[in-house]
């Protein structure tokens, strides 16, 4: 009988402790239904790409490849020795570096300025 009373008492305690109201449920975020109701800060940058000018010179003729860290090429161009070539490059805004390959030479260029100079 004592065991049954003890089990019943434990069951009642568990039942009442598990039926508490969660006060965080009262705060229900409302999602905007239309774009007109969406509130966006005025300084939010909607652009997903960035534009750079890459000025390249080389002392030898050859193919130059500009790529990301995974080796996916953005652009390829054939450079003529002692001639300057200007490339307009558009990359995803999350990119912080590009990789430029000319023959056996590889250069890692940080995207810190709008105009980047690369010399081989």
C-alpha positions as CSV (number, residue, x, y, z in Angstrom):
1,X,0.0,0.0,0.0
2,X,2.9,2.4,0.8
3,X,4.4,1.7,-2.6
4,X,1.1,2.5,-4.3
5,X,0.7,5.8,-2.4
6,X,4.3,6.7,-3.2
7,X,3.9,6.0,-6.9
8,X,0.6,7.9,-7.0
9,X,2.2,10.9,-5.2
10,X,5.2,10.9,-7.7
11,X,2.7,10.7,-10.6
12,X,0.8,13.7,-9.3
13,X,4.0,15.7,-8.9
14,X,5.2,14.9,-12.4
15,X,1.7,15.6,-13.9
16,X,1.5,19.1,-12.3
17,X,5.1,20.0,-12.9
18,X,4.9,19.1,-16.6
19,X,1.7,21.2,-17.2
20,X,3.4,24.5,-16.6
21,X,2.7,27.2,-19.1
22,X,5.7,28.3,-21.2
23,X,5.7,32.1,-21.0
24,X,7.8,32.4,-24.2
25,X,4.9,31.1,-26.2
26,X,3.1,34.4,-25.7
27,X,5.7,36.1,-28.0
28,X,4.8,35.1,-31.5
29,X,6.8,36.7,-34.2
30,X,4.8,38.0,-37.1
31,X,6.2,37.5,-40.5
32,X,5.4,40.2,-43.1
33,X,2.8,39.0,-45.6
34,X,4.0,41.2,-48.5
35,X,7.2,42.9,-49.4
36,X,5.6,46.3,-48.7
37,X,5.3,45.4,-45.1
38,X,8.9,44.2,-44.8
39,X,11.0,46.5,-42.7
40,X,14.6,46.8,-43.9
41,X,17.3,49.1,-42.5
42,X,18.1,51.9,-44.8
43,X,21.8,51.1,-44.9
44,X,21.2,47.4,-45.9
45,X,23.3,46.4,-48.9
46,X,21.3,44.4,-51.3
47,X,24.2,43.7,-53.7
48,X,25.4,40.1,-53.8
49,X,28.4,40.9,-56.0
50,X,31.4,43.3,-56.0
51,X,33.2,44.8,-59.0
52,X,36.9,45.1,-59.3
53,X,39.3,46.4,-61.9
54,X,42.4,44.1,-62.3
55,X,45.3,45.7,-64.2
56,X,47.8,43.0,-65.4
57,X,51.2,43.1,-67.0
58,X,53.7,40.3,-67.9
59,X,57.0,39.9,-69.4
60,X,56.0,36.8,-71.3
61,X,53.1,35.9,-73.5
62,X,50.6,33.4,-72.0
63,X,47.2,32.6,-70.6
64,X,46.2,34.1,-67.3
65,X,43.4,32.6,-65.2
66,X,41.6,34.4,-62.4
67,X,39.8,32.0,-60.1
68,X,38.4,31.5,-56.6
69,X,40.0,29.4,-53.8
70,X,38.5,26.2,-55.1
71,X,40.0,26.8,-58.6
72,X,36.8,27.7,-60.3
73,X,37.7,30.2,-63.0
74,X,36.1,33.7,-63.1
75,X,37.9,34.8,-66.3
76,X,40.7,33.7,-68.6
77,X,42.7,36.0,-70.9
78,X,45.8,35.8,-73.1
79,X,48.4,38.4,-72.2
80,X,50.9,39.8,-74.6
81,X,54.4,40.6,-73.1
82,X,55.0,44.2,-72.0
83,X,51.4,45.1,-72.7
84,X,49.0,46.2,-69.9
85,X,45.6,44.5,-69.8
86,X,42.7,45.8,-67.8
87,X,40.0,43.3,-66.7
88,X,36.7,44.2,-65.2
89,X,35.9,41.4,-62.7
90,X,32.7,40.7,-60.9
91,X,32.9,38.3,-57.9
92,X,30.5,37.2,-55.2
93,X,30.5,39.7,-52.3
94,X,31.6,37.1,-49.8
95,X,35.0,36.5,-51.7
96,X,38.0,38.0,-49.9
97,X,40.7,36.8,-52.2
98,X,41.2,35.8,-55.9
99,X,43.9,33.6,-57.3
100,X,45.7,34.6,-60.5
101,X,47.7,31.9,-62.4
102,X,50.1,32.6,-65.3
103,X,52.1,29.6,-66.4
104,X,53.8,28.2,-63.3
105,X,53.3,31.4,-61.3
106,X,50.4,31.6,-58.8
107,X,49.5,34.7,-57.0
108,X,47.0,35.2,-54.2
109,X,45.4,38.7,-54.3
110,X,43.4,40.1,-51.4
111,X,40.3,42.1,-52.5
112,X,41.1,45.2,-50.5
113,X,40.8,47.9,-53.2
114,X,38.6,48.5,-56.2
115,X,41.7,48.5,-58.5
116,X,44.1,45.6,-58.2
117,X,47.5,45.5,-59.9
118,X,49.1,42.1,-60.8
119,X,52.6,41.9,-62.3
120,X,54.2,38.7,-63.6
